Amino acid sequence: MAPYAAVAFTAAVIPAWPWAGAACAVPTVLVAVERVHSGGHYPSDVAAGAVIGVAAAALVRTAPRLLLRHLV
């Protein structure tokens, strides 16, 4: 799993199910650390992926309200 996908999933789950989000955060961190440790990514790649993941999760959670606001 790509680090940004793991972060996006975790960030999307946390507001709805905090305990499940906390459980998802553990493998998310492990994926990020493993990708840096194995040389698959630089730390800046993982940080940028985390930012993209959080932004994607925020957009997914906000999009329905934005669409309803502009359609009604």
PDB file of N, CA, C and O in Angstrom:
ATOM      1  N   MET A   1       0.850  -1.172   0.000  1.00  0.00           N
ATOM      2  CA  MET A   1       0.000   0.000   0.000  1.00  0.00           C
ATOM      3  C   MET A   1       0.895   1.233   0.000  1.00  0.00           C
ATOM      4  O   MET A   1       1.899   1.288   0.710  1.00  0.00           O
ATOM      5  N   ALA A   2       0.529   2.186  -0.778  1.00  0.00           N
ATOM      6  CA  ALA A   2       1.288   3.438  -0.838  1.00  0.00           C
ATOM      7  C   ALA A   2       1.051   4.237   0.443  1.00  0.00           C
ATOM      8  O   ALA A   2      -0.051   4.216   0.993  1.00  0.00           O
ATOM      9  N   PRO A   3       2.068   4.932   0.914  1.00  0.00           N
ATOM     10  CA  PRO A   3       1.894   5.703   2.160  1.00  0.00           C
ATOM     11  C   PRO A   3       0.751   6.706   2.104  1.00  0.00           C
ATOM     12  O   PRO A   3       0.036   6.874   3.092  1.00  0.00           O
ATOM     13  N   TYR A   4       0.558   7.385   0.958  1.00  0.00           N
ATOM     14  CA  TYR A   4      -0.525   8.371   0.895  1.00  0.00           C
ATOM     15  C   TYR A   4      -1.886   7.706   1.011  1.00  0.00           C
ATOM     16  O   TYR A   4      -2.809   8.287   1.581  1.00  0.00           O
ATOM     17  N   ALA A   5      -2.027   6.500   0.480  1.00  0.00           N
ATOM     18  CA  ALA A   5      -3.304   5.796   0.577  1.00  0.00           C
ATOM     19  C   ALA A   5      -3.574   5.376   2.021  1.00  0.00           C
ATOM     20  O   ALA A   5      -4.706   5.460   2.498  1.00  0.00           O
ATOM     21  N   ALA A   6      -2.541   4.931   2.703  1.00  0.00           N
ATOM     22  CA  ALA A   6      -2.705   4.543   4.106  1.00  0.00           C
ATOM     23  C   ALA A   6      -3.089   5.746   4.956  1.00  0.00           C
ATOM     24  O   ALA A   6      -3.958   5.643   5.821  1.00  0.00           O
ATOM     25  N   VAL A   7      -2.453   6.874   4.718  1.00  0.00           N
ATOM     26  CA  VAL A   7      -2.774   8.097   5.468  1.00  0.00           C
ATOM     27  C   VAL A   7      -4.185   8.567   5.131  1.00  0.00           C
ATOM     28  O   VAL A   7      -4.937   8.958   6.025  1.00  0.00           O
ATOM     29  N   ALA A   8      -4.549   8.533   3.855  1.00  0.00           N
ATOM     30  CA  ALA A   8      -5.889   8.966   3.458  1.00  0.00           C
ATOM     31  C   ALA A   8      -6.956   8.094   4.114  1.00  0.00           C
ATOM     32  O   ALA A   8      -7.960   8.608   4.606  1.00  0.00           O
ATOM     33  N   PHE A   9      -6.747   6.791   4.123  1.00  0.00           N
ATOM     34  CA  PHE A   9      -7.715   5.891   4.745  1.00  0.00           C
ATOM     35  C   PHE A   9      -7.822   6.176   6.237  1.00  0.00           C
ATOM     36  O   PHE A   9      -8.922   6.291   6.777  1.00  0.00           O
ATOM     37  N   THR A  10      -6.686   6.288   6.895  1.00  0.00           N
ATOM     38  CA  THR A  10      -6.681   6.550   8.337  1.00  0.00           C
ATOM     39  C   THR A  10      -7.341   7.887   8.655  1.00  0.00           C
ATOM     40  O   THR A  10      -8.140   7.979   9.587  1.00  0.00           O
ATOM     41  N   ALA A  11      -7.013   8.915   7.890  1.00  0.00           N
ATOM     42  CA  ALA A  11      -7.593  10.242   8.132  1.00  0.00           C
ATOM     43  C   ALA A  11      -9.094  10.251   7.878  1.00  0.00           C
ATOM     44  O   ALA A  11      -9.821  11.014   8.514  1.00  0.00           O
ATOM     45  N   ALA A  12      -9.566   9.424   6.966  1.00  0.00           N
ATOM     46  CA  ALA A  12     -11.001   9.356   6.699  1.00  0.00           C
ATOM     47  C   ALA A  12     -11.745   8.578   7.782  1.00  0.00           C
ATOM     48  O   ALA A  12     -12.907   8.866   8.068  1.00  0.00           O
ATOM     49  N   VAL A  13     -11.086   7.603   8.378  1.00  0.00           N
ATOM     50  CA  VAL A  13     -11.725   6.760   9.390  1.00  0.00           C
ATOM     51  C   VAL A  13     -11.777   7.443  10.757  1.00  0.00           C
ATOM     52  O   VAL A  13     -12.751   7.279  11.491  1.00  0.00           O
ATOM     53  N   ILE A  14     -10.751   8.198  11.100  1.00  0.00           N
ATOM     54  CA  ILE A  14     -10.639   8.767  12.455  1.00  0.00           C
ATOM     55  C   ILE A  14     -11.863   9.577  12.891  1.00  0.00           C
ATOM     56  O   ILE A  14     -12.322   9.381  14.016  1.00  0.00           O
ATOM     57  N   PRO A  15     -12.420  10.480  12.065  1.00  0.00           N
ATOM     58  CA  PRO A  15     -13.582  11.244  12.555  1.00  0.00           C
ATOM     59  C   PRO A  15     -14.816  10.378  12.815  1.00  0.00           C
ATOM     60  O   PRO A  15     -15.607  10.678  13.709  1.00  0.00           O
ATOM     61  N   ALA A  16     -14.981   9.316  12.045  1.00  0.00           N
ATOM     62  CA  ALA A  16     -16.168   8.483  12.199  1.00  0.00           C
ATOM     63  C   ALA A  16     -16.007   7.448  13.315  1.00  0.00           C
ATOM     64  O   ALA A  16     -16.931   7.225  14.097  1.00  0.00           O
ATOM     65  N   TRP A  17     -14.841   6.824  13.384  1.00  0.00           N
ATOM     66  CA  TRP A  17     -14.557   5.776  14.363  1.00  0.00           C
ATOM     67  C   TRP A  17     -13.175   6.015  14.963  1.00  0.00           C
ATOM     68  O   TRP A  17     -12.188   5.475  14.465  1.00  0.00           O
ATOM     69  N   PRO A  18     -13.090   6.809  16.015  1.00  0.00           N
ATOM     70  CA  PRO A  18     -11.774   7.148  16.576  1.00  0.00           C
ATOM     71  C   PRO A  18     -10.937   5.933  16.982  1.00  0.00           C
ATOM     72  O   PRO A  18      -9.725   5.923  16.768  1.00  0.00           O
ATOM     73  N   TRP A  19     -11.570   4.908  17.566  1.00  0.00           N
ATOM     74  CA  TRP A  19     -10.795   3.734  17.980  1.00  0.00           C
ATOM     75  C   TRP A  19     -10.275   2.964  16.774  1.00  0.00           C
ATOM     76  O   TRP A  19      -9.137   2.494  16.783  1.00  0.00           O
ATOM     77  N   ALA A  20     -11.087   2.832  15.748  1.00  0.00           N
ATOM     78  CA  ALA A  20     -10.641   2.156  14.531  1.00  0.00           C
ATOM     79  C   ALA A  20      -9.567   2.989  13.836  1.00  0.00           C
ATOM     80  O   ALA A  20      -8.616   2.440  13.280  1.00  0.00           O
ATOM     81  N   GLY A  21      -9.718   4.302  13.866  1.00  0.00           N
ATOM     82  CA  GLY A  21      -8.704   5.179  13.278  1.00  0.00           C
ATOM     83  C   GLY A  21      -7.371   5.050  13.984  1.00  0.00           C
ATOM     84  O   GLY A  21      -6.318   5.046  13.347  1.00  0.00           O
ATOM     85  N   ALA A  22      -7.422   4.944  15.312  1.00  0.00           N
ATOM     86  CA  ALA A  22      -6.181   4.754  16.072  1.00  0.00           C
ATOM     87  C   ALA A  22      -5.540   3.419  15.730  1.00  0.00           C
ATOM     88  O   ALA A  22      -4.317   3.315  15.636  1.00  0.00           O
ATOM     89  N   ALA A  23      -6.370   2.398  15.545  1.00  0.00           N
ATOM     90  CA  ALA A  23      -5.835   1.086  15.151  1.00  0.00           C
ATOM     91  C   ALA A  23      -5.248   1.134  13.751  1.00  0.00           C
ATOM     92  O   ALA A  23      -4.254   0.463  13.475  1.00  0.00           O
ATOM     93  N   CYS A  24      -5.841   1.908  12.874  1.00  0.00           N
ATOM     94  CA  CYS A  24      -5.323   2.050  11.506  1.00  0.00           C
ATOM     95  C   CYS A  24      -4.042   2.869  11.469  1.00  0.00           C
ATOM     96  O   CYS A  24      -3.229   2.709  10.558  1.00  0.00           O
ATOM     97  N   ALA A  25      -3.858   3.738  12.444  1.00  0.00           N
ATOM     98  CA  ALA A  25      -2.670   4.591  12.453  1.00  0.00           C
ATOM     99  C   ALA A  25      -1.395   3.789  12.654  1.00  0.00           C
ATOM    100  O   ALA A  25      -0.340   4.166  12.143  1.00  0.00           O
ATOM    101  N   VAL A  26      -1.477   2.690  13.388  1.00  0.00           N
ATOM    102  CA  VAL A  26      -0.283   1.878  13.634  1.00  0.00           C
ATOM    103  C   VAL A  26       0.289   1.319  12.334  1.00  0.00           C
ATOM    104  O   VAL A  26       1.467   1.546  12.054  1.00  0.00           O
ATOM    105  N   PRO A  27      -0.490   0.600  11.530  1.00  0.00           N
ATOM    106  CA  PRO A  27       0.089   0.120  10.272  1.00  0.00           C
ATOM    107  C   PRO A  27       0.439   1.247   9.302  1.00  0.00           C
ATOM    108  O   PRO A  27       1.341   1.096   8.478  1.00  0.00           O
ATOM    109  N   THR A  28      -0.257   2.360   9.394  1.00  0.00           N
ATOM    110  CA  THR A  28       0.070   3.499   8.539  1.00  0.00           C
ATOM    111  C   THR A  28       1.480   3.998   8.822  1.00  0.00           C
ATOM    112  O   THR A  28       2.261   4.236   7.900  1.00  0.00           O
ATOM    113  N   VAL A  29       1.794   4.151  10.083  1.00  0.00           N
ATOM    114  CA  VAL A  29       3.144   4.580  10.462  1.00  0.00           C
ATOM    115  C   VAL A  29       4.167   3.522  10.067  1.00  0.00           C
ATOM    116  O   VAL A  29       5.255   3.851   9.593  1.00  0.00           O
ATOM    117  N   LEU A  30       3.823   2.262  10.261  1.00  0.00           N
ATOM    118  CA  LEU A  30       4.750   1.191   9.897  1.00  0.00           C
ATOM    119  C   LEU A  30       5.026   1.166   8.394  1.00  0.00           C
ATOM    120  O   LEU A  30       6.161   0.927   7.980  1.00  0.00           O
ATOM    121  N   VAL A  31       4.012   1.407   7.585  1.00  0.00           N
ATOM    122  CA  VAL A  31       4.206   1.475   6.132  1.00  0.00           C
ATOM    123  C   VAL A  31       5.140   2.625   5.787  1.00  0.00           C
ATOM    124  O   VAL A  31       6.055   2.461   4.980  1.00  0.00           O
ATOM    125  N   ALA A  32       4.920   3.769   6.380  1.00  0.00           N
ATOM    126  CA  ALA A  32       5.755   4.935   6.088  1.00  0.00           C
ATOM    127  C   ALA A  32       7.209   4.683   6.484  1.00  0.00           C
ATOM    128  O   ALA A  32       8.127   4.979   5.719  1.00  0.00           O
ATOM    129  N   VAL A  33       7.411   4.142   7.669  1.00  0.00           N
ATOM    130  CA  VAL A  33       8.769   3.860   8.132  1.00  0.00           C
ATOM    131  C   VAL A  33       9.428   2.812   7.243  1.00  0.00           C
ATOM    132  O   VAL A  33      10.600   2.947   6.891  1.00  0.00           O
ATOM    133  N   GLU A  34       8.696   1.783   6.882  1.00  0.00           N
ATOM    134  CA  GLU A  34       9.258   0.720   6.046  1.00  0.00           C
ATOM    135  C   GLU A  34       9.667   1.239   4.681  1.00  0.00           C
ATOM    136  O   GLU A  34      10.709   0.845   4.156  1.00  0.00           O
ATOM    137  N   ARG A  35       8.868   2.113   4.101  1.00  0.00           N
ATOM    138  CA  ARG A  35       9.194   2.649   2.776  1.00  0.00           C
ATOM    139  C   ARG A  35      10.479   3.473   2.817  1.00  0.00           C
ATOM    140  O   ARG A  35      11.268   3.433   1.873  1.00  0.00           O
ATOM    141  N   VAL A  36      10.692   4.209   3.885  1.00  0.00           N
ATOM    142  CA  VAL A  36      11.931   4.979   4.023  1.00  0.00           C
ATOM    143  C   VAL A  36      13.095   4.034   4.312  1.00  0.00           C
ATOM    144  O   VAL A  36      14.165   4.158   3.717  1.00  0.00           O
ATOM    145  N   HIS A  37      12.882   3.104   5.215  1.00  0.00           N
ATOM    146  CA  HIS A  37      13.945   2.176   5.611  1.00  0.00           C
ATOM    147  C   HIS A  37      14.417   1.311   4.442  1.00  0.00           C
ATOM    148  O   HIS A  37      15.612   1.043   4.311  1.00  0.00           O
ATOM    149  N   SER A  38      13.491   0.877   3.598  1.00  0.00           N
ATOM    150  CA  SER A  38      13.852   0.018   2.459  1.00  0.00           C
ATOM    151  C   SER A  38      14.439   0.806   1.294  1.00  0.00           C
ATOM    152  O   SER A  38      14.923   0.217   0.328  1.00  0.00           O
ATOM    153  N   GLY A  39      14.400   2.129   1.378  1.00  0.00           N
ATOM    154  CA  GLY A  39      14.926   2.953   0.299  1.00  0.00           C
ATOM    155  C   GLY A  39      13.920   3.198  -0.805  1.00  0.00           C
ATOM    156  O   GLY A  39      14.263   3.741  -1.855  1.00  0.00           O
ATOM    157  N   GLY A  40      12.683   2.800  -0.574  1.00  0.00           N
ATOM    158  CA  GLY A  40      11.639   3.003  -1.579  1.00  0.00           C
ATOM    159  C   GLY A  40      11.239   4.453  -1.738  1.00  0.00           C
ATOM    160  O   GLY A  40      10.829   4.881  -2.817  1.00  0.00           O
ATOM    161  N   HIS A  41      11.359   5.210  -0.654  1.00  0.00           N
ATOM    162  CA  HIS A  41      11.015   6.627  -0.672  1.00  0.00           C
ATOM    163  C   HIS A  41      11.976   7.392   0.226  1.00  0.00           C
ATOM    164  O   HIS A  41      12.552   6.837   1.161  1.00  0.00           O
ATOM    165  N   TYR A  42      12.137   8.665  -0.072  1.00  0.00           N
ATOM    166  CA  TYR A  42      12.835   9.572   0.826  1.00  0.00           C
ATOM    167  C   TYR A  42      11.851  10.033   1.897  1.00  0.00           C
ATOM    168  O   TYR A  42      10.641   9.991   1.678  1.00  0.00           O
ATOM    169  N   PRO A  43      12.350  10.472   3.044  1.00  0.00           N
ATOM    170  CA  PRO A  43      11.428  10.984   4.074  1.00  0.00           C
ATOM    171  C   PRO A  43      10.530  12.115   3.560  1.00  0.00           C
ATOM    172  O   PRO A  43       9.370  12.217   3.958  1.00  0.00           O
ATOM    173  N   SER A  44      11.065  12.957   2.681  1.00  0.00           N
ATOM    174  CA  SER A  44      10.240  14.042   2.135  1.00  0.00           C
ATOM    175  C   SER A  44       9.112  13.491   1.270  1.00  0.00           C
ATOM    176  O   SER A  44       8.029  14.073   1.221  1.00  0.00           O
ATOM    177  N   ASP A  45       9.359  12.371   0.587  1.00  0.00           N
ATOM    178  CA  ASP A  45       8.292  11.733  -0.194  1.00  0.00           C
ATOM    179  C   ASP A  45       7.156  11.276   0.717  1.00  0.00           C
ATOM    180  O   ASP A  45       5.979  11.475   0.418  1.00  0.00           O
ATOM    181  N   VAL A  46       7.534  10.666   1.824  1.00  0.00           N
ATOM    182  CA  VAL A  46       6.526  10.174   2.766  1.00  0.00           C
ATOM    183  C   VAL A  46       5.764  11.342   3.388  1.00  0.00           C
ATOM    184  O   VAL A  46       4.546  11.268   3.555  1.00  0.00           O
ATOM    185  N   ALA A  47       6.468  12.416   3.729  1.00  0.00           N
ATOM    186  CA  ALA A  47       5.801  13.592   4.302  1.00  0.00           C
ATOM    187  C   ALA A  47       4.837  14.210   3.292  1.00  0.00           C
ATOM    188  O   ALA A  47       3.710  14.564   3.638  1.00  0.00           O
ATOM    189  N   ALA A  48       5.283  14.337   2.050  1.00  0.00           N
ATOM    190  CA  ALA A  48       4.403  14.889   1.011  1.00  0.00           C
ATOM    191  C   ALA A  48       3.203  13.968   0.786  1.00  0.00           C
ATOM    192  O   ALA A  48       2.083  14.442   0.595  1.00  0.00           O
ATOM    193  N   GLY A  49       3.434  12.665   0.808  1.00  0.00           N
ATOM    194  CA  GLY A  49       2.337  11.710   0.666  1.00  0.00           C
ATOM    195  C   GLY A  49       1.340  11.821   1.802  1.00  0.00           C
ATOM    196  O   GLY A  49       0.134  11.682   1.594  1.00  0.00           O
ATOM    197  N   ALA A  50       1.842  12.073   3.012  1.00  0.00           N
ATOM    198  CA  ALA A  50       0.947  12.245   4.155  1.00  0.00           C
ATOM    199  C   ALA A  50       0.085  13.486   3.983  1.00  0.00           C
ATOM    200  O   ALA A  50      -1.109  13.464   4.284  1.00  0.00           O
ATOM    201  N   VAL A  51       0.680  14.554   3.504  1.00  0.00           N
ATOM    202  CA  VAL A  51      -0.085  15.791   3.253  1.00  0.00           C
ATOM    203  C   VAL A  51      -1.152  15.537   2.190  1.00  0.00           C
ATOM    204  O   VAL A  51      -2.298  15.961   2.343  1.00  0.00           O
ATOM    205  N   ILE A  52      -0.777  14.846   1.118  1.00  0.00           N
ATOM    206  CA  ILE A  52      -1.741  14.522   0.059  1.00  0.00           C
ATOM    207  C   ILE A  52      -2.856  13.633   0.604  1.00  0.00           C
ATOM    208  O   ILE A  52      -4.027  13.834   0.281  1.00  0.00           O
ATOM    209  N   GLY A  53      -2.496  12.658   1.424  1.00  0.00           N
ATOM    210  CA  GLY A  53      -3.499  11.761   2.003  1.00  0.00           C
ATOM    211  C   GLY A  53      -4.486  12.481   2.896  1.00  0.00           C
ATOM    212  O   GLY A  53      -5.690  12.240   2.817  1.00  0.00           O
ATOM    213  N   VAL A  54      -3.985  13.363   3.743  1.00  0.00           N
ATOM    214  CA  VAL A  54      -4.879  14.124   4.632  1.00  0.00           C
ATOM    215  C   VAL A  54      -5.766  15.062   3.819  1.00  0.00           C
ATOM    216  O   VAL A  54      -6.953  15.205   4.114  1.00  0.00           O
ATOM    217  N   ALA A  55      -5.198  15.698   2.803  1.00  0.00           N
ATOM    218  CA  ALA A  55      -5.994  16.589   1.948  1.00  0.00           C
ATOM    219  C   ALA A  55      -7.072  15.814   1.198  1.00  0.00           C
ATOM    220  O   ALA A  55      -8.201  16.288   1.068  1.00  0.00           O
ATOM    221  N   ALA A  56      -6.733  14.634   0.709  1.00  0.00           N
ATOM    222  CA  ALA A  56      -7.718  13.812  -0.003  1.00  0.00           C
ATOM    223  C   ALA A  56      -8.848  13.393   0.932  1.00  0.00           C
ATOM    224  O   ALA A  56     -10.019  13.438   0.555  1.00  0.00           O
ATOM    225  N   ALA A  57      -8.500  12.990   2.139  1.00  0.00           N
ATOM    226  CA  ALA A  57      -9.535  12.597   3.103  1.00  0.00           C
ATOM    227  C   ALA A  57     -10.434  13.779   3.454  1.00  0.00           C
ATOM    228  O   ALA A  57     -11.651  13.628   3.556  1.00  0.00           O
ATOM    229  N   ALA A  58      -9.839  14.946   3.639  1.00  0.00           N
ATOM    230  CA  ALA A  58     -10.634  16.138   3.947  1.00  0.00           C
ATOM    231  C   ALA A  58     -11.566  16.487   2.787  1.00  0.00           C
ATOM    232  O   ALA A  58     -12.718  16.865   3.004  1.00  0.00           O
ATOM    233  N   LEU A  59     -11.076  16.362   1.583  1.00  0.00           N
ATOM    234  CA  LEU A  59     -11.906  16.647   0.412  1.00  0.00           C
ATOM    235  C   LEU A  59     -13.064  15.661   0.295  1.00  0.00           C
ATOM    236  O   LEU A  59     -14.189  16.052  -0.015  1.00  0.00           O
ATOM    237  N   VAL A  60     -12.789  14.393   0.542  1.00  0.00           N
ATOM    238  CA  VAL A  60     -13.840  13.376   0.468  1.00  0.00           C
ATOM    239  C   VAL A  60     -14.903  13.625   1.527  1.00  0.00           C
ATOM    240  O   VAL A  60     -16.092  13.444   1.266  1.00  0.00           O
ATOM    241  N   ARG A  61     -14.490  14.037   2.712  1.00  0.00           N
ATOM    242  CA  ARG A  61     -15.467  14.292   3.773  1.00  0.00           C
ATOM    243  C   ARG A  61     -16.237  15.591   3.551  1.00  0.00           C
ATOM    244  O   ARG A  61     -17.372  15.713   4.011  1.00  0.00           O
ATOM    245  N   THR A  62     -15.646  16.561   2.857  1.00  0.00           N
ATOM    246  CA  THR A  62     -16.266  17.866   2.657  1.00  0.00           C
ATOM    247  C   THR A  62     -17.076  17.939   1.369  1.00  0.00           C
ATOM    248  O   THR A  62     -18.025  18.720   1.293  1.00  0.00           O
ATOM    249  N   ALA A  63     -16.739  17.168   0.376  1.00  0.00           N
ATOM    250  CA  ALA A  63     -17.355  17.267  -0.949  1.00  0.00           C
ATOM    251  C   ALA A  63     -18.888  17.169  -0.936  1.00  0.00           C
ATOM    252  O   ALA A  63     -19.543  17.982  -1.589  1.00  0.00           O
ATOM    253  N   PRO A  64     -19.477  16.216  -0.224  1.00  0.00           N
ATOM    254  CA  PRO A  64     -20.947  16.148  -0.260  1.00  0.00           C
ATOM    255  C   PRO A  64     -21.614  17.438   0.230  1.00  0.00           C
ATOM    256  O   PRO A  64     -22.593  17.886  -0.367  1.00  0.00           O
ATOM    257  N   ARG A  65     -21.102  18.033   1.299  1.00  0.00           N
ATOM    258  CA  ARG A  65     -21.687  19.290   1.794  1.00  0.00           C
ATOM    259  C   ARG A  65     -21.511  20.412   0.789  1.00  0.00           C
ATOM    260  O   ARG A  65     -22.427  21.207   0.579  1.00  0.00           O
ATOM    261  N   LEU A  66     -20.337  20.484   0.165  1.00  0.00           N
ATOM    262  CA  LEU A  66     -20.103  21.521  -0.831  1.00  0.00           C
ATOM    263  C   LEU A  66     -21.037  21.360  -2.035  1.00  0.00           C
ATOM    264  O   LEU A  66     -21.593  22.337  -2.537  1.00  0.00           O
ATOM    265  N   LEU A  67     -21.196  20.134  -2.480  1.00  0.00           N
ATOM    266  CA  LEU A  67     -22.084  19.885  -3.615  1.00  0.00           C
ATOM    267  C   LEU A  67     -23.522  20.239  -3.275  1.00  0.00           C
ATOM    268  O   LEU A  67     -24.213  20.882  -4.065  1.00  0.00           O
ATOM    269  N   LEU A  68     -23.969  19.822  -2.107  1.00  0.00           N
ATOM    270  CA  LEU A  68     -25.355  20.142  -1.712  1.00  0.00           C
ATOM    271  C   LEU A  68     -25.563  21.644  -1.567  1.00  0.00           C
ATOM    272  O   LEU A  68     -26.622  22.161  -1.923  1.00  0.00           O
ATOM    273  N   ARG A  69     -24.578  22.337  -1.055  1.00  0.00           N
ATOM    274  CA  ARG A  69     -24.688  23.781  -0.879  1.00  0.00           C
ATOM    275  C   ARG A  69     -24.808  24.488  -2.220  1.00  0.00           C
ATOM    276  O   ARG A  69     -25.547  25.465  -2.342  1.00  0.00           O
ATOM    277  N   HIS A  70     -24.092  24.004  -3.221  1.00  0.00           N
ATOM    278  CA  HIS A  70     -24.094  24.663  -4.523  1.00  0.00           C
ATOM    279  C   HIS A  70     -25.220  24.188  -5.438  1.00  0.00           C
ATOM    280  O   HIS A  70     -25.558  24.874  -6.403  1.00  0.00           O
ATOM    281  N   LEU A  71     -25.798  23.039  -5.152  1.00  0.00           N
ATOM    282  CA  LEU A  71     -26.887  22.537  -5.981  1.00  0.00           C
ATOM    283  C   LEU A  71     -28.250  23.002  -5.481  1.00  0.00           C
ATOM    284  O   LEU A  71     -29.202  23.059  -6.258  1.00  0.00           O
ATOM    285  N   VAL A  72     -28.357  23.331  -4.217  1.00  0.00           N
ATOM    286  CA  VAL A  72     -29.653  23.705  -3.642  1.00  0.00           C
ATOM    287  C   VAL A  72     -29.780  25.201  -3.584  1.00  0.00           C
ATOM    288  O   VAL A  72     -30.801  25.717  -3.131  1.00  0.00           O
TER     289      VAL A  72
END
